[in-house]
Amino acid sequence: MIPVETLTALVRSYNPQSDAGLIEAAYDYARKMHAGQRRQSGEPYFSHPVAVAMLLAEQKLDDATIITALLHDTIEDTLSTYSEVALRFGEEVAQLVDGVTKLTNLELSSVENEQAENFRKLLMAMSKDPRVLLVKLADRLHNMRTIRHLPLEKQQRKARETMDIYAPLAGRMGMQWMREELEDLGFRVLNPEARNSIIRRFLTLRRETGDVIAKITDDIRTVLTQAGVEAEVFGREKKPYSIWRKMEEKKEGFHRLSDIYGFRIITHSVGDCYTALGAVHQRWRAVPGRFKDYISQPKSNGYRSIHTTVSGRDGKRVEVQIRTQEMHAVAETGVAAHWSYRDGERFENPFAVDPFRWLRAITERFEGQEDEEFLEHVKLEMFTDQVFCFTPKGEVVKLPRGATPIDFAYAIHTRIGDSCVGAKVDGQRVPLWTKLRNGQSVTIIRAEGQRPQPSWEDMVVTGRAKAAIRRSLRSEQRATQVRLGREIARVALERVGKKATDKALEAAARRLGLEEADDVLARLGAAEMTGKELVATLYPELLRDAALPRASSDTAPVVIGLNTGQVARPAPCCNPIPGERIVGIAVRGKGVVIHAIDCAELGAYEDEPDRWIDLRWSEGQARADHVVRIEVTMANDSGVLGRICTLIGEQRANITDIVFTDRKPDFFRMVIDIEVRDMEHLTHVLTAIDADSDVAQVARFRQAQAVAKRTEPERG
């Protein structure tokens, strides 16, 4: 176990004003509280909070954060209380410990609760004081370093949670070194074969080429010395997970990857960064399309650096990052730079961003969304790298890699995104799905009355754009559902001699436990409720009096060819009606099922001719009580549904149900159940509907046509 003297000495090395006595008191208190507790490895449990405190001390953090690390499990796992911690170590530390405890409780309950809901609470807690997150990330890092002692199933669950949540959070907070280590530790658990394979390939490469990193590092130092630039140069192999991810993204083998080595040049000034860049490019050929200047256009998490890829020694491609000492501190520690020390003083790094800004913005922007959507959008915000594009006025818009002109439009303003109809990139008209690149100038073409299209959701990558599009589509869909629902309500109530007045619909809403009449209409328009159910809600006595016609499946049609005592019923797959040829299939215990002669279901009985019965309809005037289904594709425009319902009524056919099967911005497809006398009557109805200019297609609809997987035929 790490002794307290080692911890306090490390803290005093960067903060001589540190209160070593308070840190020692926290150390002793936590050791006493955790006495007798053991980790899965068998070690004393207290070794864990000390290790977490050391991780944070290595980041040169303030005393409150170090003490919080020592105490972070006391309130949760021991007899300690918030009041006692506040009394001994101050209110600031007590609040930080309480914040970490709440995050741990969310994590422990993630099996029982939705991960998305917990993640929303996690971000809300972090937005109050990001130091809570710093302690939690260090806690997770040490747990991942010692994860091998847990059962395999728990290892995999923790590793997946680390890859999905904690690693990208560390990256979004600017702590790139921690993100890389968390990803690699999770990769070791989730895909050990792939990780070991990459490590073996690195070993083979070293045997074949020697220490390439040392050679290239020396080359770079020589070039910088000749250019008069004082700088530190570091080289490294990329992490196994980083290599594997590139292999997956580019669909290339290890031997074809061009940037498995990375080098950093740390200078004393911004001017030296650009001088170093010129020296590197003068010595080695730059790889086109692999240059990024994050000094002139920083990332939103404060990251600043110049990235370039060159063909180095023996033609090997290597990535070179060039930055100043201050930029390097932000790149390594991210938001931790806000609480770090240098030369015994709190150091205000000019390149560090406000850690509160992103957390608060993200929680405010997606407030009120469903938990699953919130998690999706925040993940998008965390995982993405950035590109920088320009408005026609030269203003910079930061977007994630893979963003499209629609993302660009919504990044400027929701109103501009909603009314977007096209875009020009560098003066050329481009499709809206075009992926933007660094430095491009984008002009959005707008049109009044334009609304977001459903297809846009698949084109955008930013959470902001996705949220705005979904919000608009939901609003527009509801308006359409209300409009269609009003037509359905009118038809259903007129058939029983009633009117769909606002008062009647409000009464229906109260009885159904809905807030307003539009909620009833929206449910009707969304096929979540039928016209019959509306009538039953308002006038149940009319149903008891059989005011609504019954479906013909409840009555036996008059047919010739049955034996005495045989009962026949129409097959629901084809719903045969008088005027079309029919055949009966004998079903043991169920009488005879009547099919139309062209019904696809009859193929199941080809090898059983003894079950076939020759039937025909009786002559004479048929009643209009045979239910058939028709499918109508109509324009999505006001009044069209009403006209179709009127046309059906004019042909003396009753509508018993309407179900919308597909909704598009321009056309709707629906299935209507109607009662007709015979085939001639049905033909008149179809002809009348087909004549309407807003009807694209109308045809008889049979269940066998729509069901991809046919139900097993009844066997005798």
Order of alpha helices (4+ residues) and beta strands (2+ residues): alpha-alpha-alpha-alpha-alpha-alpha-alpha-alpha-alpha-alpha-alpha-alpha-alpha-alpha-beta-alpha-beta-alpha-beta-beta-beta-beta-alpha-beta-beta-alpha-alpha-beta-beta-alpha-alpha-beta-beta-beta-alpha-alpha-alpha-alpha-alpha-alpha-beta-beta-beta-beta-beta-beta-alpha-beta-beta-alpha-beta-alpha
